[in-house]
Amino acid sequence: MPFLFVLLYYSYKNASTPTLLYQGQMNRYFLFFLLFCGFLSQSCLKIKKQTYFQGSISDTAAKVFNNPILSYQLRPGDVLYIKILSPEPRLSSFFNTEPEGVNVQATPNNLYIKGYLVNDTGYVALPILGTIKAMGLTLDAFKASVTEKVEQMVSTSTVIVKFASFKITVMGEVKGPGVVFFTNERVTVLEALSSAGDLTDFGKRSNIQVIRNFVDGHFEKATLDLNNINVVYNPYFYLQPNDVVYVSPNKSGVAKFNTASLTLLFASVSTILLVLNFISRN
């Protein structure tokens, strides 16, 4: 776009007789138009800044990826879907809230309704089994605790534990900001952004912020660069329940320009210049 403005300027400067603009008072209108277009050109988005996963995988990043990813620790307010299966359906039915033989579709709403709350003291109250500590445990560790208690009553059993409240808040320059829910344990920042409709044209892909609170109450913030392919090896690339993902705006977003408004502004300026040109000739 700047190249077009330079071309127009030199075409005007070197012309023996201006073809589109008249000399004299129209010179200042033409200069004003060039300055205005130059200002608007600053809001043109660069394709390179809009492209995900540029570059190549580095050996250092691969080593970071091989390190264990920090597991989420359960805390008060979490909701867990728990189901116990055994070869004797009549026995396992005592431990479950839904009737035996009824399969619950794994949607966030269904799992939440059938779920068990981690109470304010950090425990989960289960039928027959009583209260089991959950606070501070990973999902696998809590599942092991439930399995241990069940096997004291039923020798052969299978315990299923899923998150029923894995929610991510997505804010900023995305097409559909809000709270999104997931049922799987491993959720990436890409899945969260995709569920929110992806970034707008004004989302700064090199500045995706993840805000995370921990079981002890402290918060941490990490910045992800989606323009760099090695972002997939960042521990914060994998989200945890209750994370907040914020997409900051780029300079064009701050200026509140978009394609439609640019088109309207160009059309308005062109119309004004044509009117001034007509007036100056009469």
C-alpha positions as CSV (number, residue, x, y, z in Angstrom):
1,M,0.0,0.0,0.0
2,P,2.8,2.6,0.8
3,F,4.3,1.7,-2.7
4,L,1.0,2.8,-4.3
5,F,1.2,6.2,-2.6
6,V,4.8,6.8,-3.7
7,L,3.9,5.8,-7.3
8,L,1.0,8.3,-7.3
9,Y,3.2,11.1,-5.9
10,Y,5.9,10.7,-8.5
11,S,3.4,10.3,-11.3
12,Y,1.9,13.6,-10.2
13,K,5.3,15.3,-9.7
14,N,6.7,14.3,-13.1
15,A,3.6,14.9,-15.1
16,S,3.7,18.0,-17.5
17,T,0.0,18.5,-17.1
18,P,-1.8,16.8,-14.2
19,T,-4.5,14.5,-15.5
20,L,-6.5,14.1,-12.4
21,L,-5.8,17.2,-10.4
22,Y,-5.5,20.8,-11.3
23,Q,-2.6,23.1,-10.4
24,G,-2.8,25.8,-7.8
25,Q,-5.3,25.3,-5.0
26,M,-5.8,21.6,-5.9
27,N,-2.2,20.9,-5.0
28,R,-2.9,21.2,-1.3
29,Y,-6.0,18.9,-1.7
30,F,-3.7,16.3,-3.3
31,L,-1.1,16.6,-0.6
32,F,-3.8,16.3,2.0
33,F,-5.0,13.1,0.3
34,L,-1.5,11.6,0.3
35,L,-1.0,12.4,4.0
36,F,-4.4,10.9,4.9
37,C,-3.7,7.8,2.9
38,G,-0.3,7.5,4.5
39,F,-2.0,7.6,7.9
40,L,-4.5,4.9,7.0
41,S,-1.7,2.7,5.6
42,Q,-0.3,2.4,9.0
43,S,-3.3,0.3,10.0
44,C,-2.8,-2.2,7.1
45,L,-2.2,-5.6,8.6
46,K,1.0,-7.5,7.8
47,I,0.5,-11.0,6.6
48,K,3.5,-12.3,8.5
49,K,2.0,-11.2,11.8
50,Q,-1.2,-13.1,10.9
51,T,0.5,-16.4,10.2
52,Y,0.6,-19.2,12.8
53,F,3.5,-21.5,13.6
54,Q,6.4,-19.9,11.7
55,G,10.0,-21.1,11.9
56,S,11.3,-24.6,12.7
57,I,11.4,-26.9,15.7
58,S,14.4,-26.3,17.9
59,D,16.2,-29.0,19.9
60,T,15.9,-26.9,23.1
61,A,12.2,-26.7,22.8
62,A,11.9,-30.4,22.2
63,K,13.7,-31.1,25.4
64,V,11.3,-28.8,27.3
65,F,8.4,-30.7,25.8
66,N,9.8,-34.0,27.2
67,N,9.5,-32.7,30.7
68,P,6.3,-33.7,32.6
69,I,3.5,-31.2,32.3
70,L,2.3,-29.8,35.6
71,S,-1.0,-31.6,36.5
72,Y,-4.0,-29.8,37.8
73,Q,-4.7,-30.1,41.5
74,L,-8.3,-30.5,42.5
75,R,-9.8,-27.7,44.6
76,P,-13.2,-26.7,46.2
77,G,-15.8,-25.9,43.5
78,D,-14.6,-28.5,41.0
79,V,-17.2,-30.9,39.8
80,L,-16.3,-34.5,38.9
81,Y,-18.2,-37.1,37.0
82,I,-17.6,-40.5,38.8
83,K,-18.9,-43.9,37.7
84,I,-18.1,-47.3,39.0
85,L,-18.5,-50.4,36.9
86,S,-18.3,-54.1,37.9
87,P,-19.1,-57.5,36.5
88,E,-22.1,-57.5,38.9
89,P,-24.3,-54.6,37.7
90,R,-26.5,-54.9,40.8
91,L,-23.5,-54.2,43.0
92,S,-22.1,-51.3,41.1
93,S,-25.6,-49.7,40.9
94,F,-25.3,-48.9,44.6
95,F,-22.4,-46.5,43.9
96,N,-23.9,-44.6,41.0
97,T,-26.6,-42.0,40.7
98,E,-28.0,-43.0,37.3
99,P,-29.8,-46.4,36.8
100,E,-27.7,-49.3,35.7
101,G,-27.6,-49.7,31.9
102,V,-28.2,-46.0,31.2
103,N,-25.3,-44.5,29.4
104,V,-24.7,-40.8,30.0
105,Q,-23.7,-38.9,26.9
106,A,-20.4,-37.2,27.5
107,T,-21.5,-33.6,27.1
108,P,-20.5,-30.9,29.5
109,N,-24.1,-30.3,30.7
110,N,-24.8,-34.0,31.3
111,L,-21.5,-34.6,33.1
112,Y,-22.1,-31.5,35.3
113,I,-25.6,-32.5,36.3
114,K,-24.5,-36.0,37.2
115,G,-21.3,-34.8,38.8
116,Y,-20.0,-34.6,42.4
117,L,-18.9,-31.3,43.9
118,V,-15.6,-30.9,45.7
119,N,-16.9,-29.1,48.9
120,D,-15.4,-26.2,50.8
121,T,-13.4,-28.6,52.9
122,G,-11.9,-30.3,49.8
123,Y,-13.8,-33.6,50.0
124,V,-16.2,-35.4,47.7
125,A,-19.3,-37.2,49.2
126,L,-20.0,-40.5,47.4
127,P,-22.8,-43.0,47.9
128,I,-21.8,-45.9,50.1
129,L,-18.1,-44.9,50.0
130,G,-18.6,-41.8,52.1
131,T,-16.3,-38.8,51.9
132,I,-13.0,-38.9,50.0
133,K,-10.4,-36.2,50.0
134,A,-9.9,-34.5,46.6
135,M,-8.3,-31.1,47.4
136,G,-4.6,-31.0,46.3
137,L,-4.8,-34.3,44.4
138,T,-4.5,-34.8,40.7
139,L,-7.3,-36.5,38.9
140,D,-5.4,-39.7,38.7
141,A,-4.5,-39.6,42.4
142,F,-8.1,-39.0,43.3
143,K,-9.2,-41.9,41.0
144,A,-6.7,-44.2,42.8
145,S,-8.2,-43.2,46.2
146,V,-11.8,-44.0,44.9
147,T,-10.6,-47.3,43.4
148,E,-9.0,-48.3,46.7
149,K,-12.2,-47.8,48.6
150,V,-14.4,-49.5,46.0
151,E,-12.1,-52.6,45.9
152,Q,-12.7,-53.1,49.6
153,M,-16.3,-53.8,48.8
154,V,-16.2,-55.1,45.2
155,S,-13.1,-57.1,44.2
156,T,-13.2,-56.4,40.5
157,S,-14.3,-53.0,39.5
158,T,-13.5,-50.1,37.1
159,V,-13.6,-46.5,38.2
160,I,-14.2,-43.7,35.7
161,V,-13.4,-40.1,36.8
162,K,-13.8,-37.1,34.4
163,F,-13.8,-33.4,34.8
164,A,-17.3,-32.0,34.7
165,S,-16.3,-28.4,35.2
166,F,-13.3,-28.0,32.9
167,K,-14.0,-24.4,31.9
168,I,-11.8,-21.8,30.2
169,T,-12.6,-18.1,29.9
170,V,-11.5,-16.6,26.6
171,M,-11.4,-12.8,26.3
172,G,-10.1,-10.1,24.1
173,E,-9.7,-10.1,20.4
174,V,-11.6,-13.3,19.6
175,K,-14.8,-13.6,17.5
176,G,-16.8,-15.2,20.3
177,P,-15.5,-14.3,23.8
178,G,-17.0,-16.2,26.7
179,V,-16.7,-19.3,28.8
180,V,-16.1,-22.6,27.0
181,F,-16.3,-26.1,28.6
182,F,-14.4,-29.3,27.9
183,T,-14.6,-32.9,29.0
184,N,-11.1,-34.1,28.2
185,E,-8.1,-33.6,30.5
186,R,-5.7,-32.2,27.9
187,V,-6.9,-28.9,26.4
188,T,-4.6,-26.7,24.4
189,V,-4.8,-23.0,23.9
190,L,-5.6,-23.6,20.3
191,E,-8.7,-25.6,21.2
192,A,-9.9,-22.8,23.5
193,L,-9.3,-20.2,20.8
194,S,-11.0,-22.3,18.2
195,S,-14.0,-22.8,20.5
196,A,-14.2,-19.0,20.8
197,G,-14.3,-18.6,17.0
198,D,-10.5,-18.0,16.5
199,L,-8.8,-14.6,16.7
200,T,-10.1,-11.5,14.9
201,D,-7.9,-9.7,12.4
202,F,-6.8,-7.4,15.2
203,G,-5.8,-10.1,17.6
204,K,-2.0,-10.0,18.4
205,R,-1.0,-13.6,17.8
206,S,2.4,-13.0,19.4
207,N,0.8,-12.0,22.7
208,I,-1.6,-14.6,23.9
209,Q,-1.8,-14.4,27.7
210,V,-2.7,-17.3,30.0
211,I,-3.7,-16.4,33.5
212,R,-3.8,-19.3,36.0
213,N,-4.7,-19.6,39.6
214,F,-3.3,-22.4,41.8
215,V,-4.8,-24.3,44.7
216,D,-2.8,-22.2,47.2
217,G,-4.5,-19.0,45.9
218,H,-1.6,-17.4,43.9
219,F,-1.8,-16.5,40.2
220,E,0.7,-16.8,37.4
221,K,0.7,-15.3,33.9
222,A,2.4,-16.6,30.8
223,T,2.7,-15.1,27.3
224,L,2.4,-17.4,24.3
225,D,3.6,-16.5,20.8
226,L,1.4,-18.4,18.2
227,N,3.6,-17.0,15.4
228,N,6.4,-19.3,16.6
229,I,6.1,-23.1,16.0
230,N,7.9,-23.8,19.3
231,V,5.0,-22.5,21.3
232,V,3.6,-26.1,21.3
233,Y,6.3,-27.0,23.7
234,N,5.4,-24.3,26.2
235,P,3.9,-25.8,29.4
236,Y,1.2,-23.2,29.3
237,F,0.2,-24.3,25.8
238,Y,-1.8,-27.0,27.7
239,L,-4.5,-25.3,29.7
240,Q,-5.9,-26.2,33.1
241,P,-9.5,-25.8,34.5
242,N,-10.4,-22.2,35.3
243,D,-7.6,-20.7,33.1
244,V,-8.2,-17.3,31.5
245,V,-7.0,-16.8,28.0
246,Y,-6.7,-13.2,26.9
247,V,-5.8,-12.1,23.3
248,S,-4.4,-8.6,23.3
249,P,-5.1,-6.3,20.3
250,N,-2.4,-5.2,17.9
251,K,-1.9,-1.6,16.9
252,S,-4.7,-1.7,14.3
253,G,-7.0,-3.1,16.9
254,V,-6.2,-0.3,19.3
255,A,-6.9,2.3,16.6
256,K,-10.3,0.6,16.1
257,F,-10.0,0.4,12.4
258,N,-11.4,-2.5,10.3
259,T,-11.8,-3.3,6.7
260,A,-15.3,-1.9,6.4
261,S,-14.4,1.4,8.0
262,L,-11.3,1.8,5.9
263,T,-13.4,1.3,2.7
264,L,-15.9,3.9,3.9
265,L,-13.2,6.4,4.7
266,F,-11.5,6.0,1.4
267,A,-14.8,6.4,-0.4
268,S,-15.6,9.5,1.7
269,V,-12.3,11.2,0.9
270,S,-12.5,10.4,-2.8
271,T,-16.0,11.9,-2.9
272,I,-14.8,15.1,-1.1
273,L,-11.9,15.5,-3.5
274,L,-14.2,15.0,-6.5
275,V,-16.6,17.7,-5.1
276,L,-13.7,20.1,-4.5
277,N,-12.3,19.4,-7.9
278,F,-15.7,20.2,-9.5
279,I,-16.1,23.4,-7.5
280,S,-12.6,24.7,-8.4
281,R,-13.4,24.3,-12.1
282,N,-16.5,26.4,-11.9
